């Protein structure tokens, strides 16, 4: 048991005996049972209520790093214990506690306290239920639900009410969530929905607003902000969170208690409010519910982490928000805005994460930092990310994340900058960087300009060469099809993905300066290439551009007369392709992706939780799918060239030709994949082996070309 947990349990035991001097002391068995409950206020409260058997009321509130326990004494007075050991006076006490909570010894972590009836009520109400949605048939293995966990932390800083978190990834069904809403009568329901979950969200919203006295309902997530207008037309009483959600939930709790009017809730959309594509925060005329920096405090509560790891899921964390660029396909309001939390904020939560990982020794001790751009900007971005890596390494974690390709190669920087960045990348790998995702998106200059990537094909090529020569483990994202592209651009895309002069052999003994110079020397490159095509390093092949609601690219497509009706399931609008032949190819490429998605996602998820040879075996299996996808891309281009751009009436014939080509590729892939899965499965055991076998069997039995989100292909 970690020192911090032991100390917290000792404080809890002392608080119990202070409030109830005659109670039985905690035994070693009690402490062992309590240790995993410290991360869940609801579970901790339930355990104590059972233990005290009605001798007094129990309140557990505050965030994981400053959990606050309040125990009612016989006669009505209270004991307040800060389980972190920090003195009560050091807490950012919400404004509502003024005059309602009086601590006798605020300079101690343990104090007698006087609570008014208002305080006792606010500590228990509102009852908030936060729900994350999920389609298990598409995503077999879970991710830690960072969104609702961040919001839970913000809610708990207010010291108001209780928060229950539910995630459909972790065994909670849609029926369970409906039952929570209709029978448990929560005061506030928060629903987090992302792309492909609109159908699930509507079922919950229908149930909530059909009740005689509906709860206050807040819907958030990347999908919801795109569909705000449509949702408010159907549900006039709904609140839509337009941004990250932390400041919003604080305002929602204050509004529920009547402290502020609805229009002063930060980042909220509602019937009658001004609408926009991004986060719209009005000026606040009242004090914040909690005096804290919501842009810098972006850490989660960990209630659901044990269940995530029990199901062989992935632990996620976030150390920055926003991005340094304004890509045209991104509709988010924080485009061009980036803010990073100080690495010094992390040690306490890394300690808490480590304690959960200690109970799951078969899960790779790897954190997935879901930052869109982990390096970011500022006076010393390299120094910050190196400090972050040191902090993670000292806590015993490997890590993965994402950043822009121009954090490796820039056209406006000199050789000295590139040498310093090369050294940075090597140091990050030494400090546990297990993989970095780069959004290359294209190797064609005209497409990059249309995407507003502010990079060039040559810049991308130099960066890929540099990273591979430095032995930086990478993944690249690439948008293969977009509605405005020409056949010439598609063929150039195919050529770039097939280039064998980009992935170079690692050069561990070579000075960073020599690598920076070498990647610009074609003879040096030819001498050090692996011969592997770039597509083997692309994370997901055959991706088509989504015309997302509110994105600049969507406006370009609309100006070309290509867009149609909104498709709320995916937060986008329908869109034709300027070249109808590429539209047919994109549609069939999406069918190929969807047919293989669950198996590919299984490989990817297993890779994230494994180490050593099992991980490498699973990664090799993904390459088999990438190779097949690249062959499909070649097939569809060959098919397109047999048809005239000016003959759109030939669409059915082209579609049939491409379908036949995909059927042939799928038949060849089935045999290759059986061998590959058998080889990979030989390196796995237990649930990992069972999961792969189950998903492979499901994949092998598929015969149709159905879209996961039927009827909503961008093509």
ABEGO torsion letter per residue (X at the ends): XBAAAAAAAAAAAAAAAAABAABBBBBAAAAAAAAAAAABAAAAAAAAAAAAGGAEBBBBBEBAABBBBBBBBBGGBBBBBBAAGBBAAABBBBAAABGABBBABAABABBBBBBBAAAAAAAAOBBBBBBBBBBAAABABBBBBAAAAAAAAAAAAAGBEBBBBBBAAAGBBAAAAAAAAAAAGBABBBBBBBBGAAAAAAAAAAAAAABABBBBBBBBEAAAAAAAAAAAAABAABBBBABAGAAAAAAAAAAAAGABBAAABBGBBBBGBBBBABBBBBBBABBBABBBBAAABABBBAAAAAAAAAAGBBBBBBABBEBABBBAABABAABGBBBBBBAAAAAAAAAAAAAAAAABAABBBBBBBABABAAEBEABAAAAAAAAAAAAAAAGBBBBBBBBAAAABBAABBAAAAAAAAAAAAAAAAAGBABBBBBAGBABAAAAAAAGAGBBAAAAAAAAAAAAAAGBBBBBBBBABBAABBAAAAAAAAAAAABAAABBBBBAABBAAAAAAAAABAAAAAAABAGBBAAAABABBGBBBBBBBGBAAAAAAAAAGABBBBBAAAGBBBBBBABAAAAAAAAAAAAAAAAAAAAAAAAAAAAAABBEAAAAAAAAAAAAAAAAAAAAAAAAAAAAAABBAABAAAAAAAAAAAAAAAAAAAAAAAAAAAAAAAAAAAABBEAAAAAAAAAAAAAAABABBBBABBGABAX
